[in-house]
Amino acid sequence: MRLEAEIEVLAGRFASQQLAFAHLLDAAQRSGLSPDLDHVEVIRPPHAARLRGYFDADTAGWLAAEAGDETLVLVLPGALVSGRFEADARMRRIGRYVGQVTRA
């Protein structure tokens, strides 16, 4: 079942998905967060096809253009019970956008 949801979108320059997840873990520890990384998507360029799994074509296109050659991080519902990832020197906040997530 596809459900409408707010998805937080971050961007940063990471050489791999693994390095992006490592940075998220470091950022979570600094902020006292306990993220469930099963609810975080790391999308390296090109972004369009994977973004379309979460957003309509216009939003996906805008996000891909905004990110350029940066890696996108989608923080899906359920990733954090409370709090949020803060922007830092390696990762910037793009914003929260209404998209869709798949739930059983």
TIVO-2410 file (N, C-alpha, C; in nm, 3 decimals):
# residues 104
REC num residu      c1      c2      c3 atome chaine
REC   1      M   0.084  -0.116   0.000     N      A
REC   1      M   0.000   0.000   0.000    CA      A
REC   1      M   0.090   0.124   0.000     C      A
REC   2      R   0.055   0.222  -0.084     N      A
REC   2      R   0.130   0.348  -0.092    CA      A
REC   2      R   0.060   0.450  -0.003     C      A
REC   3      L   0.136   0.512   0.088     N      A
REC   3      L   0.082   0.611   0.180    CA      A
REC   3      L   0.152   0.744   0.162     C      A
REC   4      E   0.078   0.853   0.172     N      A
REC   4      E   0.138   0.985   0.166    CA      A
REC   4      E   0.215   1.010   0.295     C      A
REC   5      A   0.331   1.075   0.283     N      A
REC   5      A   0.415   1.099   0.400    CA      A
REC   5      A   0.507   1.218   0.375     C      A
REC   6      E   0.547   1.283   0.484     N      A
REC   6      E   0.649   1.387   0.475    CA      A
REC   6      E   0.786   1.321   0.480     C      A
REC   7      I   0.871   1.359   0.385     N      A
REC   7      I   1.005   1.302   0.376    CA      A
REC   7      I   1.105   1.416   0.385     C      A
REC   8      E   1.197   1.406   0.479     N      A
REC   8      E   1.300   1.507   0.492    CA      A
REC   8      E   1.412   1.476   0.394     C      A
REC   9      V   1.461   1.578   0.325     N      A
REC   9      V   1.563   1.558   0.223    CA      A
REC   9      V   1.688   1.639   0.260     C      A
REC  10      L   1.800   1.569   0.264     N      A
REC  10      L   1.931   1.627   0.292    CA      A
REC  10      L   2.021   1.600   0.172     C      A
REC  11      A   2.129   1.676   0.161     N      A
REC  11      A   2.224   1.653   0.052    CA      A
REC  11      A   2.365   1.677   0.101     C      A
REC  12      G   2.459   1.606   0.042     N      A
REC  12      G   2.599   1.624   0.077    CA      A
REC  12      G   2.689   1.553  -0.023     C      A
REC  13      R   2.815   1.580  -0.012     N      A
REC  13      R   2.914   1.516  -0.101    CA      A
REC  13      R   2.976   1.396  -0.029     C      A
REC  14      F   2.938   1.278  -0.076     N      A
REC  14      F   2.989   1.154  -0.020    CA      A
REC  14      F   3.034   1.065  -0.135     C      A
REC  15      A   3.149   1.002  -0.120     N      A
REC  15      A   3.206   0.920  -0.226    CA      A
REC  15      A   3.131   0.788  -0.245     C      A
REC  16      S   3.053   0.747  -0.145     N      A
REC  16      S   2.979   0.622  -0.155    CA      A
REC  16      S   2.860   0.626  -0.060     C      A
REC  17      Q   2.767   0.533  -0.080     N      A
REC  17      Q   2.654   0.521   0.011    CA      A
REC  17      Q   2.703   0.485   0.151     C      A
REC  18      Q   2.803   0.400   0.161     N      A
REC  18      Q   2.855   0.359   0.290    CA      A
REC  18      Q   2.908   0.479   0.370     C      A
REC  19      L   2.978   0.571   0.302     N      A
REC  19      L   3.030   0.689   0.371    CA      A
REC  19      L   2.917   0.782   0.414     C      A
REC  20      A   2.811   0.790   0.336     N      A
REC  20      A   2.695   0.871   0.376    CA      A
REC  20      A   2.631   0.812   0.501     C      A
REC  21      F   2.612   0.680   0.504     N      A
REC  21      F   2.555   0.618   0.623    CA      A
REC  21      F   2.647   0.635   0.744     C      A
REC  22      A   2.777   0.624   0.725     N      A
REC  22      A   2.871   0.644   0.835    CA      A
REC  22      A   2.858   0.786   0.890     C      A
REC  23      H   2.845   0.884   0.801     N      A
REC  23      H   2.829   1.022   0.845    CA      A
REC  23      H   2.698   1.040   0.922     C      A
REC  24      L   2.592   0.977   0.875     N      A
REC  24      L   2.464   0.984   0.946    CA      A
REC  24      L   2.476   0.925   1.087     C      A
REC  25      L   2.547   0.815   1.100     N      A
REC  25      L   2.567   0.756   1.233    CA      A
REC  25      L   2.646   0.850   1.323     C      A
REC  26      D   2.751   0.914   1.269     N      A
REC  26      D   2.828   1.011   1.347    CA      A
REC  26      D   2.741   1.130   1.387     C      A
REC  27      A   2.661   1.181   1.292     N      A
REC  27      A   2.573   1.294   1.320    CA      A
REC  27      A   2.468   1.256   1.425     C      A
REC  28      A   2.417   1.135   1.418     N      A
REC  28      A   2.318   1.089   1.516    CA      A
REC  28      A   2.380   1.083   1.655     C      A
REC  29      Q   2.501   1.031   1.663     N      A
REC  29      Q   2.567   1.021   1.793    CA      A
REC  29      Q   2.590   1.160   1.854     C      A
REC  30      R   2.634   1.255   1.771     N      A
REC  30      R   2.656   1.392   1.821    CA      A
REC  30      R   2.528   1.455   1.873     C      A
REC  31      S   2.415   1.421   1.812     N      A
REC  31      S   2.287   1.483   1.848    CA      A
REC  31      S   2.204   1.398   1.944     C      A
REC  32      G   2.255   1.283   1.983     N      A
REC  32      G   2.181   1.195   2.074    CA      A
REC  32      G   2.062   1.128   2.009     C      A
REC  33      L   2.070   1.103   1.878     N      A
REC  33      L   1.961   1.038   1.805    CA      A
REC  33      L   1.985   0.889   1.793     C      A
REC  34      S   1.878   0.814   1.780     N      A
REC  34      S   1.886   0.669   1.757    CA      A
REC  34      S   1.811   0.636   1.629     C      A
REC  35      P   1.875   0.657   1.513     N      A
REC  35      P   1.804   0.635   1.387    CA      A
REC  35      P   1.789   0.488   1.351     C      A
REC  36      D   1.680   0.459   1.283     N      A
REC  36      D   1.660   0.328   1.222    CA      A
REC  36      D   1.697   0.347   1.075     C      A
REC  37      L   1.817   0.308   1.038     N      A
REC  37      L   1.867   0.334   0.904    CA      A
REC  37      L   1.796   0.252   0.796     C      A
REC  38      D   1.709   0.160   0.836     N      A
REC  38      D   1.625   0.091   0.737    CA      A
REC  38      D   1.524   0.188   0.677     C      A
REC  39      H   1.505   0.303   0.742     N      A
REC  39      H   1.410   0.403   0.695    CA      A
REC  39      H   1.481   0.527   0.641     C      A
REC  40      V   1.602   0.508   0.594     N      A
REC  40      V   1.681   0.615   0.532    CA      A
REC  40      V   1.727   0.565   0.395     C      A
REC  41      E   1.706   0.647   0.293     N      A
REC  41      E   1.752   0.615   0.158    CA      A
REC  41      E   1.866   0.709   0.121     C      A
REC  42      V   1.975   0.654   0.074     N      A
REC  42      V   2.088   0.732   0.024    CA      A
REC  42      V   2.091   0.713  -0.127     C      A
REC  43      I   2.079   0.824  -0.199     N      A
REC  43      I   2.068   0.818  -0.345    CA      A
REC  43      I   2.180   0.899  -0.409     C      A
REC  44      R   2.271   0.830  -0.474     N      A
REC  44      R   2.380   0.896  -0.545    CA      A
REC  44      R   2.334   0.931  -0.686     C      A
REC  45      P   2.394   1.032  -0.748     N      A
REC  45      P   2.355   1.069  -0.885    CA      A
REC  45      P   2.380   0.952  -0.981     C      A
REC  46      P   2.299   0.939  -1.082     N      A
REC  46      P   2.181   1.019  -1.116    CA      A
REC  46      P   2.063   0.982  -1.026     C      A
REC  47      H   1.987   1.081  -0.985     N      A
REC  47      H   1.884   1.066  -0.884    CA      A
REC  47      H   1.745   1.031  -0.936     C      A
REC  48      A   1.713   1.076  -1.056     N      A
REC  48      A   1.575   1.081  -1.105    CA      A
REC  48      A   1.497   0.950  -1.087     C      A
REC  49      A   1.550   0.839  -1.131     N      A
REC  49      A   1.474   0.714  -1.128    CA      A
REC  49      A   1.437   0.674  -0.985     C      A
REC  50      R   1.531   0.681  -0.893     N      A
REC  50      R   1.501   0.641  -0.755    CA      A
REC  50      R   1.413   0.742  -0.684     C      A
REC  51      L   1.428   0.870  -0.715     N      A
REC  51      L   1.341   0.971  -0.654    CA      A
REC  51      L   1.196   0.950  -0.694     C      A
REC  52      R   1.173   0.902  -0.816     N      A
REC  52      R   1.037   0.880  -0.865    CA      A
REC  52      R   0.967   0.771  -0.784     C      A
REC  53      G   1.041   0.690  -0.711     N      A
REC  53      G   0.979   0.592  -0.622    CA      A
REC  53      G   0.915   0.656  -0.500     C      A
REC  54      Y   0.948   0.783  -0.474     N      A
REC  54      Y   0.898   0.853  -0.356    CA      A
REC  54      Y   0.819   0.980  -0.390     C      A
REC  55      F   0.851   1.046  -0.501     N      A
REC  55      F   0.793   1.176  -0.531    CA      A
REC  55      F   0.734   1.180  -0.671     C      A
REC  56      D   0.643   1.276  -0.693     N      A
REC  56      D   0.590   1.297  -0.826    CA      A
REC  56      D   0.702   1.349  -0.917     C      A
REC  57      A   0.677   1.351  -1.047     N      A
REC  57      A   0.781   1.386  -1.144    CA      A
REC  57      A   0.835   1.527  -1.122     C      A
REC  58      D   0.748   1.624  -1.093     N      A
REC  58      D   0.795   1.762  -1.074    CA      A
REC  58      D   0.886   1.774  -0.952     C      A
REC  59      T   0.844   1.716  -0.839     N      A
REC  59      T   0.925   1.723  -0.717    CA      A
REC  59      T   1.056   1.649  -0.735     C      A
REC  60      A   1.051   1.530  -0.795     N      A
REC  60      A   1.173   1.452  -0.819    CA      A
REC  60      A   1.270   1.531  -0.907     C      A
REC  61      G   1.221   1.594  -1.013     N      A
REC  61      G   1.306   1.673  -1.101    CA      A
REC  61      G   1.367   1.792  -1.030     C      A
REC  62      W   1.286   1.859  -0.947     N      A
REC  62      W   1.336   1.975  -0.873    CA      A
REC  62      W   1.445   1.933  -0.776     C      A
REC  63      L   1.421   1.824  -0.701     N      A
REC  63      L   1.520   1.776  -0.604    CA      A
REC  63      L   1.650   1.734  -0.673     C      A
REC  64      A   1.638   1.664  -0.785     N      A
REC  64      A   1.758   1.622  -0.859    CA      A
REC  64      A   1.837   1.744  -0.905     C      A
REC  65      A   1.768   1.847  -0.954     N      A
REC  65      A   1.836   1.969  -0.998    CA      A
REC  65      A   1.900   2.041  -0.880     C      A
REC  66      E   1.831   2.047  -0.768     N      A
REC  66      E   1.883   2.113  -0.648    CA      A
REC  66      E   2.008   2.043  -0.595     C      A
REC  67      A   2.010   1.910  -0.603     N      A
REC  67      A   2.123   1.833  -0.552    CA      A
REC  67      A   2.241   1.836  -0.648     C      A
REC  68      G   2.215   1.846  -0.777     N      A
REC  68      G   2.325   1.843  -0.874    CA      A
REC  68      G   2.403   1.714  -0.861     C      A
REC  69      D   2.533   1.725  -0.833     N      A
REC  69      D   2.616   1.605  -0.822    CA      A
REC  69      D   2.633   1.557  -0.678     C      A
REC  70      E   2.553   1.613  -0.587     N      A
REC  70      E   2.559   1.569  -0.447    CA      A
REC  70      E   2.475   1.443  -0.427     C      A
REC  71      T   2.502   1.374  -0.319     N      A
REC  71      T   2.424   1.258  -0.278    CA      A
REC  71      T   2.302   1.307  -0.201     C      A
REC  72      L   2.186   1.251  -0.229     N      A
REC  72      L   2.065   1.285  -0.155    CA      A
REC  72      L   2.041   1.183  -0.045     C      A
REC  73      V   1.993   1.230   0.069     N      A
REC  73      V   1.955   1.145   0.181    CA      A
REC  73      V   1.809   1.171   0.211     C      A
REC  74      L   1.726   1.066   0.199     N      A
REC  74      L   1.585   1.077   0.230    CA      A
REC  74      L   1.561   1.016   0.367     C      A
REC  75      V   1.512   1.096   0.460     N      A
REC  75      V   1.480   1.047   0.594    CA      A
REC  75      V   1.330   1.020   0.595     C      A
REC  76      L   1.296   0.892   0.586     N      A
REC  76      L   1.157   0.849   0.574    CA      A
REC  76      L   1.092   0.843   0.712     C      A
REC  77      P   0.959   0.844   0.716     N      A
REC  77      P   0.891   0.827   0.845    CA      A
REC  77      P   0.936   0.698   0.911     C      A
REC  78      G   0.957   0.702   1.039     N      A
REC  78      G   1.003   0.585   1.112    CA      A
REC  78      G   1.152   0.581   1.133     C      A
REC  79      A   1.227   0.668   1.066     N      A
REC  79      A   1.372   0.670   1.083    CA      A
REC  79      A   1.411   0.724   1.220     C      A
REC  80      L   1.337   0.823   1.266     N      A
REC  80      L   1.366   0.886   1.395    CA      A
REC  80      L   1.236   0.898   1.475     C      A
REC  81      V   1.240   0.853   1.599     N      A
REC  81      V   1.123   0.865   1.685    CA      A
REC  81      V   1.108   1.011   1.727     C      A
REC  82      S   1.220   1.075   1.757     N      A
REC  82      S   1.218   1.217   1.791    CA      A
REC  82      S   1.347   1.280   1.741     C      A
REC  83      G   1.344   1.410   1.725     N      A
REC  83      G   1.462   1.482   1.678    CA      A
REC  83      G   1.475   1.475   1.528     C      A
REC  84      R   1.585   1.531   1.478     N      A
REC  84      R   1.613   1.525   1.335    CA      A
REC  84      R   1.762   1.546   1.313     C      A
REC  85      F   1.809   1.505   1.196     N      A
REC  85      F   1.948   1.526   1.162    CA      A
REC  85      F   1.970   1.675   1.139     C      A
REC  86      E   2.074   1.729   1.197     N      A
REC  86      E   2.107   1.870   1.178    CA      A
REC  86      E   2.203   1.885   1.062     C      A
REC  87      A   2.190   1.996   0.992     N      A
REC  87      A   2.287   2.028   0.886    CA      A
REC  87      A   2.423   2.049   0.951     C      A
REC  88      D   2.528   2.017   0.878     N      A
REC  88      D   2.664   2.039   0.928    CA      A
REC  88      D   2.755   2.068   0.809     C      A
REC  89      A   2.884   2.064   0.831     N      A
REC  89      A   2.978   2.099   0.725    CA      A
REC  89      A   2.972   2.004   0.606     C      A
REC  90      R   2.923   1.881   0.625     N      A
REC  90      R   2.918   1.783   0.517    CA      A
REC  90      R   2.780   1.759   0.459     C      A
REC  91      M   2.677   1.807   0.528     N      A
REC  91      M   2.541   1.773   0.487    CA      A
REC  91      M   2.449   1.894   0.508     C      A
REC  92      R   2.373   1.927   0.404     N      A
REC  92      R   2.281   2.041   0.414    CA      A
REC  92      R   2.137   1.994   0.404     C      A
REC  93      R   2.050   2.071   0.462     N      A
REC  93      R   1.907   2.040   0.457    CA      A
REC  93      R   1.846   2.104   0.334     C      A
REC  94      I   1.775   2.026   0.255     N      A
REC  94      I   1.702   2.081   0.141    CA      A
REC  94      I   1.559   2.113   0.184     C      A
REC  95      G   1.498   2.028   0.265     N      A
REC  95      G   1.364   2.056   0.316    CA      A
REC  95      G   1.282   1.931   0.334     C      A
REC  96      R   1.154   1.953   0.369     N      A
REC  96      R   1.058   1.843   0.385    CA      A
REC  96      R   0.959   1.851   0.271     C      A
REC  97      Y   0.932   1.737   0.210     N      A
REC  97      Y   0.844   1.731   0.094    CA      A
REC  97      Y   0.745   1.617   0.111     C      A
REC  98      V   0.626   1.638   0.061     N      A
REC  98      V   0.525   1.532   0.065    CA      A
REC  98      V   0.555   1.435  -0.048     C      A
REC  99      G   0.565   1.309  -0.009     N      A
REC  99      G   0.589   1.203  -0.106    CA      A
REC  99      G   0.506   1.083  -0.068     C      A
REC 100      Q   0.549   0.967  -0.113     N      A
REC 100      Q   0.480   0.843  -0.082    CA      A
REC 100      Q   0.579   0.737  -0.038     C      A
REC 101      V   0.536   0.657   0.059     N      A
REC 101      V   0.615   0.543   0.104    CA      A
REC 101      V   0.529   0.418   0.091     C      A
REC 102      T   0.593   0.304   0.078     N      A
REC 102      T   0.523   0.178   0.067    CA      A
REC 102      T   0.521   0.111   0.204     C      A
REC 103      R   0.405   0.072   0.248     N      A
REC 103      R   0.388  -0.001   0.373    CA      A
REC 103      R   0.300  -0.122   0.347     C      A
REC 104      A   0.331  -0.231   0.415     N      A
REC 104      A   0.253  -0.355   0.397    CA      A
REC 104      A   0.118  -0.343   0.461     C      A
***
